[in-house]
Amino acid sequence: MGKTLFWIAVFFGVLLVSRFLSHQAAKKRFRDEQERQPQQTNPLPHSEAMVRCAHCNVFLPRSDALLIQGETWCSEAHAQLGPRQSR
């Protein structure tokens, strides 16, 4: 009975050591892969300021807006109409 318990303990000891070694190897592979991959500095697209049309009060990105005489407009037609008069 003593020999059986000894071999069972040896068997589980070998399993424990092999599991520990394989876990360490997997962590090392993961670190190596992370170092090889290029780092993404900004995965999100560049955000930009929003401005309001002086005529219709619609917000639009600054790059799409027209800047005429210090006012922002969503289109040339609204720039020709001028600022909307408050009611």
PDB file with SEQRES, HELIX, SHEET and CRYST1 records, atoms N, CA, C and O in Angstrom:
SEQRES   1 A   87  MET GLY LYS THR LEU PHE TRP ILE ALA VAL PHE PHE GLY          
SEQRES   2 A   87  VAL LEU LEU VAL SER ARG PHE LEU SER HIS GLN ALA ALA          
SEQRES   3 A   87  LYS LYS ARG PHE ARG ASP GLU GLN GLU ARG GLN PRO GLN          
SEQRES   4 A   87  GLN THR ASN PRO LEU PRO HIS SER GLU ALA MET VAL ARG          
SEQRES   5 A   87  CYS ALA HIS CYS ASN VAL PHE LEU PRO ARG SER ASP ALA          
SEQRES   6 A   87  LEU LEU ILE GLN GLY GLU THR TRP CYS SER GLU ALA HIS          
SEQRES   7 A   87  ALA GLN LEU GLY PRO ARG GLN SER ARG                          
HELIX    1 AA1 GLY A    2  ARG A   36  1                                  35    
HELIX    2 AA2 ARG A   62  ASP A   64  5                                   3    
HELIX    3 AA3 GLU A   76  LEU A   81  1                                   6    
SHEET    1 AA1 2 MET A  50  ARG A  52  0                                        
SHEET    2 AA1 2 PHE A  59  PRO A  61 -1                                        
SHEET    1 AA2 2 LEU A  66  ILE A  68  0                                        
SHEET    2 AA2 2 GLU A  71  TRP A  73 -1                                        
CRYST1    1.000    1.000    1.000  90.00  90.00  90.00 P 1           1          
ATOM      1  N   MET A   1       0.827  -1.188   0.000  1.00  0.00           N  
ATOM      2  CA  MET A   1       0.000   0.000   0.000  1.00  0.00           C  
ATOM      3  C   MET A   1       0.872   1.252   0.000  1.00  0.00           C  
ATOM      4  O   MET A   1       0.524   2.248  -0.634  1.00  0.00           O  
ATOM      5  N   GLY A   2       1.996   1.210   0.702  1.00  0.00           N  
ATOM      6  CA  GLY A   2       2.889   2.357   0.784  1.00  0.00           C  
ATOM      7  C   GLY A   2       3.519   2.686  -0.559  1.00  0.00           C  
ATOM      8  O   GLY A   2       3.688   3.853  -0.913  1.00  0.00           O  
ATOM      9  N   LYS A   3       3.874   1.615  -1.320  1.00  0.00           N  
ATOM     10  CA  LYS A   3       4.467   1.849  -2.642  1.00  0.00           C  
ATOM     11  C   LYS A   3       3.457   2.510  -3.577  1.00  0.00           C  
ATOM     12  O   LYS A   3       3.826   3.368  -4.379  1.00  0.00           O  
ATOM     13  N   THR A   4       2.204   2.121  -3.481  1.00  0.00           N  
ATOM     14  CA  THR A   4       1.158   2.687  -4.339  1.00  0.00           C  
ATOM     15  C   THR A   4       0.974   4.168  -4.050  1.00  0.00           C  
ATOM     16  O   THR A   4       0.897   4.975  -4.976  1.00  0.00           O  
ATOM     17  N   LEU A   5       0.904   4.530  -2.784  1.00  0.00           N  
ATOM     18  CA  LEU A   5       0.772   5.940  -2.422  1.00  0.00           C  
ATOM     19  C   LEU A   5       1.990   6.742  -2.873  1.00  0.00           C  
ATOM     20  O   LEU A   5       1.856   7.881  -3.321  1.00  0.00           O  
ATOM     21  N   PHE A   6       3.175   6.149  -2.756  1.00  0.00           N  
ATOM     22  CA  PHE A   6       4.391   6.825  -3.201  1.00  0.00           C  
ATOM     23  C   PHE A   6       4.320   7.124  -4.700  1.00  0.00           C  
ATOM     24  O   PHE A   6       4.609   8.245  -5.117  1.00  0.00           O  
ATOM     25  N   TRP A   7       3.934   6.121  -5.526  1.00  0.00           N  
ATOM     26  CA  TRP A   7       3.885   6.335  -6.972  1.00  0.00           C  
ATOM     27  C   TRP A   7       2.766   7.293  -7.375  1.00  0.00           C  
ATOM     28  O   TRP A   7       2.912   8.033  -8.348  1.00  0.00           O  
ATOM     29  N   ILE A   8       1.671   7.289  -6.653  1.00  0.00           N  
ATOM     30  CA  ILE A   8       0.598   8.263  -6.912  1.00  0.00           C  
ATOM     31  C   ILE A   8       1.096   9.672  -6.616  1.00  0.00           C  
ATOM     32  O   ILE A   8       0.819  10.602  -7.373  1.00  0.00           O  
ATOM     33  N   ALA A   9       1.834   9.835  -5.513  1.00  0.00           N  
ATOM     34  CA  ALA A   9       2.392  11.139  -5.169  1.00  0.00           C  
ATOM     35  C   ALA A   9       3.418  11.585  -6.208  1.00  0.00           C  
ATOM     36  O   ALA A   9       3.450  12.756  -6.584  1.00  0.00           O  
ATOM     37  N   VAL A  10       4.250  10.665  -6.670  1.00  0.00           N  
ATOM     38  CA  VAL A  10       5.238  10.999  -7.717  1.00  0.00           C  
ATOM     39  C   VAL A  10       4.516  11.402  -8.998  1.00  0.00           C  
ATOM     40  O   VAL A  10       4.901  12.377  -9.643  1.00  0.00           O  
ATOM     41  N   PHE A  11       3.479  10.667  -9.371  1.00  0.00           N  
ATOM     42  CA  PHE A  11       2.710  10.968 -10.580  1.00  0.00           C  
ATOM     43  C   PHE A  11       2.127  12.382 -10.518  1.00  0.00           C  
ATOM     44  O   PHE A  11       2.265  13.160 -11.462  1.00  0.00           O  
ATOM     45  N   PHE A  12       1.471  12.708  -9.392  1.00  0.00           N  
ATOM     46  CA  PHE A  12       0.876  14.041  -9.261  1.00  0.00           C  
ATOM     47  C   PHE A  12       1.953  15.126  -9.158  1.00  0.00           C  
ATOM     48  O   PHE A  12       1.735  16.248  -9.616  1.00  0.00           O  
ATOM     49  N   GLY A  13       3.076  14.820  -8.583  1.00  0.00           N  
ATOM     50  CA  GLY A  13       4.180  15.771  -8.535  1.00  0.00           C  
ATOM     51  C   GLY A  13       4.700  16.105  -9.927  1.00  0.00           C  
ATOM     52  O   GLY A  13       4.967  17.264 -10.245  1.00  0.00           O  
ATOM     53  N   VAL A  14       4.841  15.065 -10.754  1.00  0.00           N  
ATOM     54  CA  VAL A  14       5.296  15.269 -12.138  1.00  0.00           C  
ATOM     55  C   VAL A  14       4.262  16.088 -12.914  1.00  0.00           C  
ATOM     56  O   VAL A  14       4.635  16.971 -13.686  1.00  0.00           O  
ATOM     57  N   LEU A  15       2.980  15.811 -12.724  1.00  0.00           N  
ATOM     58  CA  LEU A  15       1.927  16.584 -13.383  1.00  0.00           C  
ATOM     59  C   LEU A  15       1.984  18.053 -12.956  1.00  0.00           C  
ATOM     60  O   LEU A  15       1.856  18.952 -13.786  1.00  0.00           O  
ATOM     61  N   LEU A  16       2.174  18.284 -11.676  1.00  0.00           N  
ATOM     62  CA  LEU A  16       2.235  19.646 -11.154  1.00  0.00           C  
ATOM     63  C   LEU A  16       3.424  20.409 -11.740  1.00  0.00           C  
ATOM     64  O   LEU A  16       3.278  21.561 -12.147  1.00  0.00           O  
ATOM     65  N   VAL A  17       4.578  19.785 -11.785  1.00  0.00           N  
ATOM     66  CA  VAL A  17       5.769  20.440 -12.335  1.00  0.00           C  
ATOM     67  C   VAL A  17       5.598  20.706 -13.830  1.00  0.00           C  
ATOM     68  O   VAL A  17       5.960  21.782 -14.307  1.00  0.00           O  
ATOM     69  N   SER A  18       5.054  19.743 -14.577  1.00  0.00           N  
ATOM     70  CA  SER A  18       4.888  19.937 -16.025  1.00  0.00           C  
ATOM     71  C   SER A  18       3.872  21.045 -16.311  1.00  0.00           C  
ATOM     72  O   SER A  18       4.042  21.822 -17.251  1.00  0.00           O  
ATOM     73  N   ARG A  19       2.828  21.112 -15.508  1.00  0.00           N  
ATOM     74  CA  ARG A  19       1.831  22.185 -15.682  1.00  0.00           C  
ATOM     75  C   ARG A  19       2.452  23.544 -15.390  1.00  0.00           C  
ATOM     76  O   ARG A  19       2.200  24.509 -16.113  1.00  0.00           O  
ATOM     77  N   PHE A  20       3.255  23.628 -14.344  1.00  0.00           N  
ATOM     78  CA  PHE A  20       3.927  24.880 -14.001  1.00  0.00           C  
ATOM     79  C   PHE A  20       4.867  25.320 -15.130  1.00  0.00           C  
ATOM     80  O   PHE A  20       4.884  26.494 -15.501  1.00  0.00           O  
ATOM     81  N   LEU A  21       5.645  24.384 -15.672  1.00  0.00           N  
ATOM     82  CA  LEU A  21       6.584  24.716 -16.742  1.00  0.00           C  
ATOM     83  C   LEU A  21       5.866  25.136 -18.024  1.00  0.00           C  
ATOM     84  O   LEU A  21       6.315  26.057 -18.706  1.00  0.00           O  
ATOM     85  N   SER A  22       4.765  24.479 -18.358  1.00  0.00           N  
ATOM     86  CA  SER A  22       4.035  24.850 -19.572  1.00  0.00           C  
ATOM     87  C   SER A  22       3.374  26.226 -19.408  1.00  0.00           C  
ATOM     88  O   SER A  22       3.280  26.990 -20.368  1.00  0.00           O  
ATOM     89  N   HIS A  23       2.922  26.532 -18.199  1.00  0.00           N  
ATOM     90  CA  HIS A  23       2.338  27.851 -17.924  1.00  0.00           C  
ATOM     91  C   HIS A  23       3.393  28.941 -18.085  1.00  0.00           C  
ATOM     92  O   HIS A  23       3.111  29.989 -18.667  1.00  0.00           O  
ATOM     93  N   GLN A  24       4.589  28.713 -17.586  1.00  0.00           N  
ATOM     94  CA  GLN A  24       5.678  29.684 -17.716  1.00  0.00           C  
ATOM     95  C   GLN A  24       6.047  29.882 -19.188  1.00  0.00           C  
ATOM     96  O   GLN A  24       6.300  31.009 -19.613  1.00  0.00           O  
ATOM     97  N   ALA A  25       6.082  28.804 -19.963  1.00  0.00           N  
ATOM     98  CA  ALA A  25       6.416  28.905 -21.388  1.00  0.00           C  
ATOM     99  C   ALA A  25       5.341  29.691 -22.149  1.00  0.00           C  
ATOM    100  O   ALA A  25       5.665  30.481 -23.036  1.00  0.00           O  
ATOM    101  N   ALA A  26       4.072  29.481 -21.808  1.00  0.00           N  
ATOM    102  CA  ALA A  26       2.987  30.209 -22.465  1.00  0.00           C  
ATOM    103  C   ALA A  26       3.070  31.702 -22.152  1.00  0.00           C  
ATOM    104  O   ALA A  26       2.851  32.528 -23.039  1.00  0.00           O  
ATOM    105  N   LYS A  27       3.383  32.061 -20.906  1.00  0.00           N  
ATOM    106  CA  LYS A  27       3.535  33.472 -20.559  1.00  0.00           C  
ATOM    107  C   LYS A  27       4.676  34.109 -21.338  1.00  0.00           C  
ATOM    108  O   LYS A  27       4.557  35.247 -21.793  1.00  0.00           O  
ATOM    109  N   LYS A  28       5.778  33.387 -21.496  1.00  0.00           N  
ATOM    110  CA  LYS A  28       6.927  33.911 -22.241  1.00  0.00           C  
ATOM    111  C   LYS A  28       6.568  34.107 -23.704  1.00  0.00           C  
ATOM    112  O   LYS A  28       6.939  35.124 -24.291  1.00  0.00           O  
ATOM    113  N   ARG A  29       5.844  33.147 -24.321  1.00  0.00           N  
ATOM    114  CA  ARG A  29       5.419  33.297 -25.711  1.00  0.00           C  
ATOM    115  C   ARG A  29       4.506  34.506 -25.879  1.00  0.00           C  
ATOM    116  O   ARG A  29       4.632  35.249 -26.853  1.00  0.00           O  
ATOM    117  N   PHE A  30       3.593  34.708 -24.940  1.00  0.00           N  
ATOM    118  CA  PHE A  30       2.671  35.842 -25.007  1.00  0.00           C  
ATOM    119  C   PHE A  30       3.442  37.156 -24.935  1.00  0.00           C  
ATOM    120  O   PHE A  30       3.165  38.072 -25.709  1.00  0.00           O  
ATOM    121  N   ARG A  31       4.410  37.263 -24.014  1.00  0.00           N  
ATOM    122  CA  ARG A  31       5.217  38.486 -23.908  1.00  0.00           C  
ATOM    123  C   ARG A  31       6.005  38.732 -25.185  1.00  0.00           C  
ATOM    124  O   ARG A  31       6.094  39.872 -25.643  1.00  0.00           O  
ATOM    125  N   ASP A  32       6.578  37.687 -25.767  1.00  0.00           N  
ATOM    126  CA  ASP A  32       7.345  37.824 -27.002  1.00  0.00           C  
ATOM    127  C   ASP A  32       6.466  38.310 -28.155  1.00  0.00           C  
ATOM    128  O   ASP A  32       6.893  39.150 -28.947  1.00  0.00           O  
ATOM    129  N   GLU A  33       5.235  37.783 -28.256  1.00  0.00           N  
ATOM    130  CA  GLU A  33       4.316  38.217 -29.302  1.00  0.00           C  
ATOM    131  C   GLU A  33       3.917  39.674 -29.117  1.00  0.00           C  
ATOM    132  O   GLU A  33       3.801  40.416 -30.092  1.00  0.00           O  
ATOM    133  N   GLN A  34       3.708  40.082 -27.880  1.00  0.00           N  
ATOM    134  CA  GLN A  34       3.342  41.471 -27.610  1.00  0.00           C  
ATOM    135  C   GLN A  34       4.467  42.422 -27.998  1.00  0.00           C  
ATOM    136  O   GLN A  34       4.205  43.520 -28.489  1.00  0.00           O  
ATOM    137  N   GLU A  35       5.703  42.018 -27.785  1.00  0.00           N  
ATOM    138  CA  GLU A  35       6.836  42.873 -28.139  1.00  0.00           C  
ATOM    139  C   GLU A  35       7.012  42.979 -29.645  1.00  0.00           C  
ATOM    140  O   GLU A  35       7.452  44.017 -30.139  1.00  0.00           O  
ATOM    141  N   ARG A  36       6.677  41.923 -30.386  1.00  0.00           N  
ATOM    142  CA  ARG A  36       6.839  41.930 -31.837  1.00  0.00           C  
ATOM    143  C   ARG A  36       5.772  42.742 -32.545  1.00  0.00           C  
ATOM    144  O   ARG A  36       6.031  43.283 -33.621  1.00  0.00           O  
ATOM    145  N   GLN A  37       4.580  42.842 -31.974  1.00  0.00           N  
ATOM    146  CA  GLN A  37       3.498  43.567 -32.621  1.00  0.00           C  
ATOM    147  C   GLN A  37       3.723  45.068 -32.489  1.00  0.00           C  
ATOM    148  O   GLN A  37       4.144  45.537 -31.431  1.00  0.00           O  
ATOM    149  N   PRO A  38       3.446  45.835 -33.559  1.00  0.00           N  
ATOM    150  CA  PRO A  38       3.604  47.289 -33.460  1.00  0.00           C  
ATOM    151  C   PRO A  38       2.568  47.874 -32.499  1.00  0.00           C  
ATOM    152  O   PRO A  38       1.415  47.443 -32.464  1.00  0.00           O  
ATOM    153  N   GLN A  39       2.996  48.842 -31.740  1.00  0.00           N  
ATOM    154  CA  GLN A  39       2.106  49.475 -30.775  1.00  0.00           C  
ATOM    155  C   GLN A  39       1.234  50.499 -31.483  1.00  0.00           C  
ATOM    156  O   GLN A  39       1.733  51.309 -32.264  1.00  0.00           O  
ATOM    157  N   GLN A  40      -0.072  50.467 -31.214  1.00  0.00           N  
ATOM    158  CA  GLN A  40      -0.990  51.453 -31.776  1.00  0.00           C  
ATOM    159  C   GLN A  40      -1.090  52.605 -30.794  1.00  0.00           C  
ATOM    160  O   GLN A  40      -1.504  52.424 -29.649  1.00  0.00           O  
ATOM    161  N   THR A  41      -0.709  53.794 -31.249  1.00  0.00           N  
ATOM    162  CA  THR A  41      -0.725  54.937 -30.347  1.00  0.00           C  
ATOM    163  C   THR A  41      -2.127  55.501 -30.185  1.00  0.00           C  
ATOM    164  O   THR A  41      -2.518  55.859 -29.074  1.00  0.00           O  
ATOM    165  N   ASN A  42      -2.899  55.588 -31.280  1.00  0.00           N  
ATOM    166  CA  ASN A  42      -4.240  56.149 -31.197  1.00  0.00           C  
ATOM    167  C   ASN A  42      -5.168  55.364 -32.115  1.00  0.00           C  
ATOM    168  O   ASN A  42      -5.292  55.702 -33.293  1.00  0.00           O  
ATOM    169  N   PRO A  43      -5.828  54.313 -31.598  1.00  0.00           N  
ATOM    170  CA  PRO A  43      -6.674  53.502 -32.461  1.00  0.00           C  
ATOM    171  C   PRO A  43      -7.962  54.205 -32.888  1.00  0.00           C  
ATOM    172  O   PRO A  43      -8.585  53.804 -33.871  1.00  0.00           O  
ATOM    173  N   LEU A  44      -8.365  55.242 -32.164  1.00  0.00           N  
ATOM    174  CA  LEU A  44      -9.592  55.955 -32.494  1.00  0.00           C  
ATOM    175  C   LEU A  44      -9.309  57.034 -33.531  1.00  0.00           C  
ATOM    176  O   LEU A  44      -8.218  57.604 -33.543  1.00  0.00           O  
ATOM    177  N   PRO A  45     -10.275  57.324 -34.401  1.00  0.00           N  
ATOM    178  CA  PRO A  45     -10.064  58.389 -35.365  1.00  0.00           C  
ATOM    179  C   PRO A  45      -9.932  59.743 -34.654  1.00  0.00           C  
ATOM    180  O   PRO A  45     -10.426  59.938 -33.544  1.00  0.00           O  
ATOM    181  N   HIS A  46      -9.258  60.652 -35.324  1.00  0.00           N  
ATOM    182  CA  HIS A  46      -9.026  61.976 -34.754  1.00  0.00           C  
ATOM    183  C   HIS A  46     -10.355  62.708 -34.601  1.00  0.00           C  
ATOM    184  O   HIS A  46     -11.134  62.780 -35.551  1.00  0.00           O  
ATOM    185  N   SER A  47     -10.617  63.243 -33.434  1.00  0.00           N  
ATOM    186  CA  SER A  47     -11.838  64.017 -33.224  1.00  0.00           C  
ATOM    187  C   SER A  47     -11.559  65.469 -33.574  1.00  0.00           C  
ATOM    188  O   SER A  47     -10.416  65.923 -33.515  1.00  0.00           O  
ATOM    189  N   GLU A  48     -12.601  66.188 -33.934  1.00  0.00           N  
ATOM    190  CA  GLU A  48     -12.414  67.597 -34.260  1.00  0.00           C  
ATOM    191  C   GLU A  48     -13.546  68.419 -33.674  1.00  0.00           C  
ATOM    192  O   GLU A  48     -14.598  67.893 -33.309  1.00  0.00           O  
ATOM    193  N   ALA A  49     -13.309  69.706 -33.592  1.00  0.00           N  
ATOM    194  CA  ALA A  49     -14.267  70.613 -32.971  1.00  0.00           C  
ATOM    195  C   ALA A  49     -15.522  70.733 -33.833  1.00  0.00           C  
ATOM    196  O   ALA A  49     -15.466  70.658 -35.061  1.00  0.00           O  
ATOM    197  N   MET A  50     -16.638  70.918 -33.167  1.00  0.00           N  
ATOM    198  CA  MET A  50     -17.914  71.127 -33.847  1.00  0.00           C  
ATOM    199  C   MET A  50     -18.257  72.612 -33.769  1.00  0.00           C  
ATOM    200  O   MET A  50     -18.023  73.266 -32.753  1.00  0.00           O  
ATOM    201  N   VAL A  51     -18.816  73.132 -34.860  1.00  0.00           N  
ATOM    202  CA  VAL A  51     -19.238  74.538 -34.911  1.00  0.00           C  
ATOM    203  C   VAL A  51     -20.698  74.587 -35.323  1.00  0.00           C  
ATOM    204  O   VAL A  51     -21.240  73.615 -35.849  1.00  0.00           O  
ATOM    205  N   ARG A  52     -21.332  75.730 -35.077  1.00  0.00           N  
ATOM    206  CA  ARG A  52     -22.758  75.883 -35.357  1.00  0.00           C  
ATOM    207  C   ARG A  52     -22.956  76.824 -36.542  1.00  0.00           C  
ATOM    208  O   ARG A  52     -22.304  77.864 -36.638  1.00  0.00           O  
ATOM    209  N   CYS A  53     -23.849  76.453 -37.428  1.00  0.00           N  
ATOM    210  CA  CYS A  53     -24.206  77.318 -38.551  1.00  0.00           C  
ATOM    211  C   CYS A  53     -24.934  78.540 -38.002  1.00  0.00           C  
ATOM    212  O   CYS A  53     -25.825  78.411 -37.162  1.00  0.00           O  
ATOM    213  N   ALA A  54     -24.556  79.725 -38.476  1.00  0.00           N  
ATOM    214  CA  ALA A  54     -25.161  80.963 -37.985  1.00  0.00           C  
ATOM    215  C   ALA A  54     -26.604  81.114 -38.450  1.00  0.00           C  
ATOM    216  O   ALA A  54     -27.355  81.898 -37.870  1.00  0.00           O  
ATOM    217  N   HIS A  55     -27.008  80.378 -39.484  1.00  0.00           N  
ATOM    218  CA  HIS A  55     -28.377  80.502 -39.991  1.00  0.00           C  
ATOM    219  C   HIS A  55     -29.321  79.456 -39.387  1.00  0.00           C  
ATOM    220  O   HIS A  55     -30.370  79.806 -38.846  1.00  0.00           O  
ATOM    221  N   CYS A  56     -28.953  78.187 -39.478  1.00  0.00           N  
ATOM    222  CA  CYS A  56     -29.883  77.123 -39.062  1.00  0.00           C  
ATOM    223  C   CYS A  56     -29.533  76.501 -37.712  1.00  0.00           C  
ATOM    224  O   CYS A  56     -30.275  75.653 -37.216  1.00  0.00           O  
ATOM    225  N   ASN A  57     -28.421  76.906 -37.113  1.00  0.00           N  
ATOM    226  CA  ASN A  57     -27.979  76.418 -35.799  1.00  0.00           C  
ATOM    227  C   ASN A  57     -27.657  74.927 -35.768  1.00  0.00           C  
ATOM    228  O   ASN A  57     -27.671  74.316 -34.700  1.00  0.00           O  
ATOM    229  N   VAL A  58     -27.370  74.341 -36.918  1.00  0.00           N  
ATOM    230  CA  VAL A  58     -26.977  72.938 -36.983  1.00  0.00           C  
ATOM    231  C   VAL A  58     -25.486  72.842 -36.680  1.00  0.00           C  
ATOM    232  O   VAL A  58     -24.696  73.638 -37.187  1.00  0.00           O  
ATOM    233  N   PHE A  59     -25.095  71.859 -35.847  1.00  0.00           N  
ATOM    234  CA  PHE A  59     -23.682  71.639 -35.560  1.00  0.00           C  
ATOM    235  C   PHE A  59     -23.078  70.758 -36.642  1.00  0.00           C  
ATOM    236  O   PHE A  59     -23.695  69.793 -37.093  1.00  0.00           O  
ATOM    237  N   LEU A  60     -21.861  71.104 -37.051  1.00  0.00           N  
ATOM    238  CA  LEU A  60     -21.154  70.323 -38.050  1.00  0.00           C  
ATOM    239  C   LEU A  60     -19.664  70.400 -37.751  1.00  0.00           C  
ATOM    240  O   LEU A  60     -19.220  71.323 -37.068  1.00  0.00           O  
ATOM    241  N   PRO A  61     -18.873  69.430 -38.258  1.00  0.00           N  
ATOM    242  CA  PRO A  61     -17.427  69.473 -38.012  1.00  0.00           C  
ATOM    243  C   PRO A  61     -16.813  70.740 -38.607  1.00  0.00           C  
ATOM    244  O   PRO A  61     -17.254  71.232 -39.646  1.00  0.00           O  
ATOM    245  N   ARG A  62     -15.792  71.253 -37.932  1.00  0.00           N  
ATOM    246  CA  ARG A  62     -15.150  72.485 -38.385  1.00  0.00           C  
ATOM    247  C   ARG A  62     -14.611  72.348 -39.807  1.00  0.00           C  
ATOM    248  O   ARG A  62     -14.634  73.313 -40.571  1.00  0.00           O  
ATOM    249  N   SER A  63     -14.122  71.153 -40.172  1.00  0.00           N  
ATOM    250  CA  SER A  63     -13.558  70.969 -41.511  1.00  0.00           C  
ATOM    251  C   SER A  63     -14.624  71.044 -42.608  1.00  0.00           C  
ATOM    252  O   SER A  63     -14.293  71.346 -43.755  1.00  0.00           O  
ATOM    253  N   ASP A  64     -15.892  70.777 -42.287  1.00  0.00           N  
ATOM    254  CA  ASP A  64     -16.976  70.854 -43.275  1.00  0.00           C  
ATOM    255  C   ASP A  64     -17.618  72.229 -43.334  1.00  0.00           C  
ATOM    256  O   ASP A  64     -18.349  72.518 -44.281  1.00  0.00           O  
ATOM    257  N   ALA A  65     -17.370  73.076 -42.363  1.00  0.00           N  
ATOM    258  CA  ALA A  65     -18.027  74.382 -42.278  1.00  0.00           C  
ATOM    259  C   ALA A  65     -17.320  75.412 -43.152  1.00  0.00           C  
ATOM    260  O   ALA A  65     -16.132  75.291 -43.448  1.00  0.00           O  
ATOM    261  N   LEU A  66     -18.075  76.418 -43.553  1.00  0.00           N  
ATOM    262  CA  LEU A  66     -17.520  77.560 -44.288  1.00  0.00           C  
ATOM    263  C   LEU A  66     -17.359  78.704 -43.300  1.00  0.00           C  
ATOM    264  O   LEU A  66     -18.264  78.979 -42.513  1.00  0.00           O  
ATOM    265  N   LEU A  67     -16.221  79.365 -43.337  1.00  0.00           N  
ATOM    266  CA  LEU A  67     -15.970  80.510 -42.478  1.00  0.00           C  
ATOM    267  C   LEU A  67     -15.943  81.750 -43.362  1.00  0.00           C  
ATOM    268  O   LEU A  67     -14.999  81.966 -44.121  1.00  0.00           O  
ATOM    269  N   ILE A  68     -16.980  82.552 -43.254  1.00  0.00           N  
ATOM    270  CA  ILE A  68     -17.102  83.768 -44.062  1.00  0.00           C  
ATOM    271  C   ILE A  68     -17.422  84.932 -43.135  1.00  0.00           C  
ATOM    272  O   ILE A  68     -18.415  84.898 -42.409  1.00  0.00           O  
ATOM    273  N   GLN A  69     -16.594  85.950 -43.160  1.00  0.00           N  
ATOM    274  CA  GLN A  69     -16.744  87.161 -42.356  1.00  0.00           C  
ATOM    275  C   GLN A  69     -16.920  86.841 -40.868  1.00  0.00           C  
ATOM    276  O   GLN A  69     -17.758  87.434 -40.188  1.00  0.00           O  
ATOM    277  N   GLY A  70     -16.128  85.910 -40.385  1.00  0.00           N  
ATOM    278  CA  GLY A  70     -16.118  85.588 -38.964  1.00  0.00           C  
ATOM    279  C   GLY A  70     -17.275  84.724 -38.486  1.00  0.00           C  
ATOM    280  O   GLY A  70     -17.365  84.430 -37.295  1.00  0.00           O  
ATOM    281  N   GLU A  71     -18.164  84.309 -39.389  1.00  0.00           N  
ATOM    282  CA  GLU A  71     -19.294  83.445 -39.037  1.00  0.00           C  
ATOM    283  C   GLU A  71     -19.086  82.080 -39.680  1.00  0.00           C  
ATOM    284  O   GLU A  71     -18.420  81.968 -40.710  1.00  0.00           O  
ATOM    285  N   THR A  72     -19.652  81.048 -39.076  1.00  0.00           N  
ATOM    286  CA  THR A  72     -19.580  79.704 -39.650  1.00  0.00           C  
ATOM    287  C   THR A  72     -20.922  79.360 -40.270  1.00  0.00           C  
ATOM    288  O   THR A  72     -21.983  79.679 -39.732  1.00  0.00           O  
ATOM    289  N   TRP A  73     -20.844  78.699 -41.422  1.00  0.00           N  
ATOM    290  CA  TRP A  73     -22.042  78.350 -42.185  1.00  0.00           C  
ATOM    291  C   TRP A  73     -21.954  76.901 -42.627  1.00  0.00           C  
ATOM    292  O   TRP A  73     -20.862  76.366 -42.819  1.00  0.00           O  
ATOM    293  N   CYS A  74     -23.116  76.263 -42.789  1.00  0.00           N  
ATOM    294  CA  CYS A  74     -23.129  74.879 -43.252  1.00  0.00           C  
ATOM    295  C   CYS A  74     -23.127  74.807 -44.771  1.00  0.00           C  
ATOM    296  O   CYS A  74     -22.760  73.773 -45.329  1.00  0.00           O  
ATOM    297  N   SER A  75     -23.527  75.877 -45.459  1.00  0.00           N  
ATOM    298  CA  SER A  75     -23.529  75.888 -46.926  1.00  0.00           C  
ATOM    299  C   SER A  75     -23.428  77.327 -47.416  1.00  0.00           C  
ATOM    300  O   SER A  75     -23.609  78.274 -46.651  1.00  0.00           O  
ATOM    301  N   GLU A  76     -23.134  77.471 -48.712  1.00  0.00           N  
ATOM    302  CA  GLU A  76     -23.054  78.816 -49.291  1.00  0.00           C  
ATOM    303  C   GLU A  76     -24.421  79.475 -49.311  1.00  0.00           C  
ATOM    304  O   GLU A  76     -24.522  80.694 -49.166  1.00  0.00           O  
ATOM    305  N   ALA A  77     -25.479  78.685 -49.489  1.00  0.00           N  
ATOM    306  CA  ALA A  77     -26.831  79.249 -49.511  1.00  0.00           C  
ATOM    307  C   ALA A  77     -27.160  79.910 -48.166  1.00  0.00           C  
ATOM    308  O   ALA A  77     -27.743  80.995 -48.142  1.00  0.00           O  
ATOM    309  N   HIS A  78     -26.799  79.279 -47.067  1.00  0.00           N  
ATOM    310  CA  HIS A  78     -27.074  79.873 -45.762  1.00  0.00           C  
ATOM    311  C   HIS A  78     -26.186  81.084 -45.519  1.00  0.00           C  
ATOM    312  O   HIS A  78     -26.589  82.020 -44.828  1.00  0.00           O  
ATOM    313  N   ALA A  79     -24.979  81.072 -46.082  1.00  0.00           N  
ATOM    314  CA  ALA A  79     -24.112  82.242 -45.954  1.00  0.00           C  
ATOM    315  C   ALA A  79     -24.719  83.430 -46.687  1.00  0.00           C  
ATOM    316  O   ALA A  79     -24.613  84.562 -46.214  1.00  0.00           O  
ATOM    317  N   GLN A  80     -25.357  83.193 -47.840  1.00  0.00           N  
ATOM    318  CA  GLN A  80     -25.992  84.276 -48.589  1.00  0.00           C  
ATOM    319  C   GLN A  80     -27.244  84.781 -47.877  1.00  0.00           C  
ATOM    320  O   GLN A  80     -27.556  85.970 -47.940  1.00  0.00           O  
ATOM    321  N   LEU A  81     -27.970  83.875 -47.192  1.00  0.00           N  
ATOM    322  CA  LEU A  81     -29.164  84.306 -46.451  1.00  0.00           C  
ATOM    323  C   LEU A  81     -28.814  85.113 -45.221  1.00  0.00           C  
ATOM    324  O   LEU A  81     -29.605  85.948 -44.782  1.00  0.00           O  
ATOM    325  N   GLY A  82     -27.661  84.882 -44.667  1.00  0.00           N  
ATOM    326  CA  GLY A  82     -27.215  85.603 -43.480  1.00  0.00           C  
ATOM    327  C   GLY A  82     -27.742  84.965 -42.217  1.00  0.00           C  
ATOM    328  O   GLY A  82     -28.457  83.964 -42.271  1.00  0.00           O  
ATOM    329  N   PRO A  83     -27.387  85.548 -41.060  1.00  0.00           N  
ATOM    330  CA  PRO A  83     -27.843  84.979 -39.791  1.00  0.00           C  
ATOM    331  C   PRO A  83     -29.363  85.043 -39.668  1.00  0.00           C  
ATOM    332  O   PRO A  83     -29.995  86.002 -40.112  1.00  0.00           O  
ATOM    333  N   ARG A  84     -29.927  84.030 -39.071  1.00  0.00           N  
ATOM    334  CA  ARG A  84     -31.381  84.002 -38.859  1.00  0.00           C  
ATOM    335  C   ARG A  84     -31.731  85.011 -37.793  1.00  0.00           C  
ATOM    336  O   ARG A  84     -31.070  85.113 -36.760  1.00  0.00           O  
ATOM    337  N   GLN A  85     -32.775  85.746 -38.063  1.00  0.00           N  
ATOM    338  CA  GLN A  85     -33.251  86.741 -37.102  1.00  0.00           C  
ATOM    339  C   GLN A  85     -34.009  86.032 -35.992  1.00  0.00           C  
ATOM    340  O   GLN A  85     -34.822  85.149 -36.263  1.00  0.00           O  
ATOM    341  N   SER A  86     -33.749  86.410 -34.738  1.00  0.00           N  
ATOM    342  CA  SER A  86     -34.468  85.784 -33.624  1.00  0.00           C  
ATOM    343  C   SER A  86     -35.910  86.243 -33.621  1.00  0.00           C  
ATOM    344  O   SER A  86     -36.204  87.380 -33.989  1.00  0.00           O  
ATOM    345  N   ARG A  87     -36.799  85.380 -33.216  1.00  0.00           N  
ATOM    346  CA  ARG A  87     -38.235  85.667 -33.276  1.00  0.00           C  
ATOM    347  C   ARG A  87     -38.706  86.294 -32.026  1.00  0.00           C  
ATOM    348  O   ARG A  87     -39.891  86.605 -31.900  1.00  0.00           O  
TER     349      ARG A  87                                                      
END                                                                             
